[in-house]
Structure formats: C-alpha cells, structure tokens
Amino acid sequence: MSFKCFIALPIDQAVKEELGSVINVFKQNDIFSDNNIRWVDTREMHLTLKFLGKVEDRDVPDICNALTQACHSLTSFEYVIDGISTFPDSSAARVIVATITEGSTLLASLADEIDQAMNHIGFMLENRKFSGHITLARIKERKTGYTVNEHLDEIPSYAPVVQLANEIRLLQSEREKGGVTYTTMHHIKLVPNN
C-alpha cells in the first residue's frame, strides 16, 4: 500500500491559536472570504521540512531509521513567526503563509540535513532553496490568486510568535471529505538546548 508522507515540525497549540486569529482577520475581509480560498484547519498546522510524496509501506522503516540517524543528536532551537506572504509572491498566489523572521537559517540547515538523509535512501534532493513557512490557506483559481496578492497589505500585522523546534515528525497525509488529516508515523525529540 502507498500513501503520501512528509517530514515536519509540529506547532504548539498556543501558536496555532494565534495563527487561527490571523486567519479570522483574513476572513473578515470580503476579498479573503472567497470560496476559492481554502483555509487550513489550525489543528493540522505544521512546518514542512521535506515532502516525500507517495511512499510504500515497506519503505517506512528505512525512512524512520534515516530520519532518526540524521536528527538524534541535533539540538532544539527557537524560531519566530512574524509576517504574511504568498507563494509565488509576484503573480497569482497559490498559497497564503505565515513567514519566519528569525531562525530561518537554523530551519534551512535542519531541512538540508533531512534532505541529505532522505537522498541516501533514494529520495530526490530538493531543487529549490528551502523557505520555512506555515501554510494558512491554499488558493484554487489564478484569478483569486491575483486578487489576494493585490490586497495582501490590507491585513494588519500580528505580534511575533516564538515557536520551539524540539520534535521532528514523519506524517502521513490523508485526504478526507472535510479536508486533509495527518497521522504521525514516527517522531524524534531534539536534544534540549540548555
């Protein structure tokens, strides 16, 4: 059996609630209440480090072992979520994201470490530079994406939120009628930074 998998950092409940408040501010603006914008369920928020795509059952133990080996001695760190952006930011947005303003270099190093470990067991290396973010919404149509980019500056800024990166998870993605749910298949705790 195969299923979609990715590797991510979990987000604390307090941070999810803060980002949920940001989503509510968006929804109060008629432009962002468009049916072509699918807002993320805050319970499913995370920061993706590596998308693996479709994975076979038989490959999961190798993924777990490689992930554990790559991360077992890494130290936890903090990063700051503070800003709103879109991907791509210069044309029709497809995704609205909360951006990382501090700790992005540490996140990129962690993502690279994981990318290298996954490459050793047969996954392709990423061909683009890592850009840590937390997805807030996905946009279905190009026309809506252009409108989102034109009006993004109408959303007020929010107070910076500090998140501790202290655990890495291998998640299985399952599409259901109400959206997408994620199941943790494996996790590694990072060494506390004293």
Secondary structure as the mmCIF struct_conf table of DSSP 4:
data_model
#
loop_
_struct_conf.conf_type_id
_struct_conf.id
_struct_conf.beg_label_comp_id
_struct_conf.beg_label_asym_id
_struct_conf.beg_label_seq_id
_struct_conf.end_label_comp_id
_struct_conf.end_label_asym_id
_struct_conf.end_label_seq_id
STRN STRN1 SER A 2 PRO A 10
HELX_RH_AL_P HELX_RH_AL_P1 GLN A 13 GLN A 28
BEND BEND1 ASN A 29 ASN A 29
HELX_RH_3T_P HELX_RH_3T_P1 ASP A 30 SER A 33
TURN_TY1_P TURN_TY1_P1 ASN A 35 ASN A 36
STRN STRN2 ILE A 37 TRP A 39
HELX_LH_PP_P HELX_LH_PP_P1 VAL A 40 ASP A 41
HELX_RH_3T_P HELX_RH_3T_P2 THR A 42 GLU A 44
STRN STRN3 HIS A 46 GLU A 56
HELX_RH_3T_P HELX_RH_3T_P3 ASP A 57 ASP A 59
HELX_RH_AL_P HELX_RH_AL_P2 VAL A 60 CYS A 71
TURN_TY1_P TURN_TY1_P2 HIS A 72 SER A 73
HELX_LH_PP_P HELX_LH_PP_P2 LEU A 74 LEU A 74
STRN STRN4 THR A 75 THR A 75
HELX_LH_PP_P HELX_LH_PP_P3 SER A 76 SER A 76
STRN STRN5 PHE A 77 PHE A 87
BEND BEND2 PRO A 88 ALA A 92
BEND BEND3 ARG A 94 ARG A 94
STRN STRN6 VAL A 95 GLU A 102
BEND BEND4 GLY A 103 GLY A 103
HELX_RH_AL_P HELX_RH_AL_P3 SER A 104 HIS A 120
TURN_TY1_P TURN_TY1_P3 ILE A 121 GLY A 122
HELX_LH_PP_P HELX_LH_PP_P4 PHE A 123 GLU A 126
BEND BEND5 ASN A 127 ARG A 128
STRN STRN7 HIS A 133 ILE A 139
HELX_RH_AL_P HELX_RH_AL_P4 ARG A 142 HIS A 151
HELX_RH_3T_P HELX_RH_3T_P4 LEU A 152 GLU A 154
BEND BEND6 ILE A 155 ILE A 155
HELX_LH_PP_P HELX_LH_PP_P5 PRO A 156 SER A 157
STRN STRN8 VAL A 161 ALA A 165
STRN STRN9 GLU A 167 GLU A 176
TURN_TY1_P TURN_TY1_P4 LYS A 177 GLY A 178
STRN STRN10 GLY A 179 LYS A 189
HELX_LH_PP_P HELX_LH_PP_P6 LEU A 190 LEU A 190
STRN STRN11 VAL A 191 VAL A 191
HELX_LH_PP_P HELX_LH_PP_P7 PRO A 192 PRO A 192
#
